[in-house]
């Protein structure tokens, strides 16, 4: 039995899942947290799924353990678990990597010994997603050395947004004097999540993907939204980099570009981020902004509970953080509704149907208050949130992880969908292996 290892590298975390081929059943799933975080001990938690029984494991690593060393330990733990629980001839046929920025690449990239040309492009693209791409490059290089018989399949978050119309992805700015590594335009992000959710919604609504019109809000520590028309990305909030659009846990989102130079006169200077140089402005807007900057925490659950805590003397700052986040969501939601409905009547005189407003990501999946408030703002479209359904939320393995949270007959149907970027990349890797005729 051969397997696919799906890896999702964050700036200080590594998510991973081991899948069977071709069924894509999950054998092992886990996450390393506090990775390459100064003064912190990385923690690896993982579950071995053995014939319906889950064996939970966890261990703490040495303080300040390098990122690559943590991934090396993950691979060792996976090897130990497969030898103990599964067939000893198990081999990782492919490693699927979630990579935030793929530039103009329109297909997943395959890298293996003797075919490593893509690594040069990845290094250049790290300038556009320095807190994420750089980590993915480290792990790809490790896999090339230590898992030489595995194909490295690089799955870019930007792939899903290659259908953006030219007038949507174009910035009103003259070309730079020196040609950049990639054109300076909107590329978007979270595309793997959007592609996965589109598939789940297609199954849930029993409609072909190419007929679906959705507005999806992927709300987590990194937050974005996407308008999908007829199964294709038509607009999205993130831009050339993930900084544009909604605020996140520590990310500012869109703001007046001149603001940072008044806030930080040395904004253009280079600073070190775990051995990788980035502009001070990027570091500040990525790591010192967002919800954390407004109220001292990036935990949205804490924000939602503390803003209504009468005994808390700080309820106002939490309420402000919540209202700022909600306001920015409404800004894009209104624009996307207009882009879908406005000026696009069919020949029969009808307007396109919005098949669903879908919430996902940690905040989108858990914040019943946020979903209820968005629903209330849509009452003019006769949207009616069902309080009981909204409180229940979705369950993994039930209805494909999709739950409607509006009443029957609601003018706008709202859903929560559990996303799974690792599953999406594993599917892409499986297709790549079949295309290369490495599996049947």
Buried (B, 14 or more C-beta within 10 A) or exposed (E): EBBBBBBBBBBBBBBBBBBBBEEBEBBBBBBBBBBBBEEBEBBBBBBBBBEEEEEEBEEEBEEEBBBBBBBBBBBEBBEEBBEEBBEEEBEBBBBBBBBBBBBEBEBBBBBBEEEBEBBEBBEBBBBBBBBBBBBBBBBBBBBBEEBEEBBBBBBBBBBBBBBBEEEBBEEEEEEEEEEEBBBBBBBBBBBBBBBBBBBBBBEBBEBEBEEBBBBBBBBBBBBBBBBBBEBBBBBBBBBBBBBBBBBBBBBBBBBEEEEBEEBBEEBEEEBEBBEBEBBBBBBBBBBBBBBBBBBBBBBBEBBBBBBEEEEEEEBEBBBBBBEBBBEBBBBBBEBBBEBBBEEEEEEEEEEEEBBBBBBBBBBBBBBBBBBBBBBEBBEEBEBBBBEEBBEEBBEEEEEBBBBBBBBEEBEBBBBBBBBBBBBBBBBBBBEBBEEEEEBE
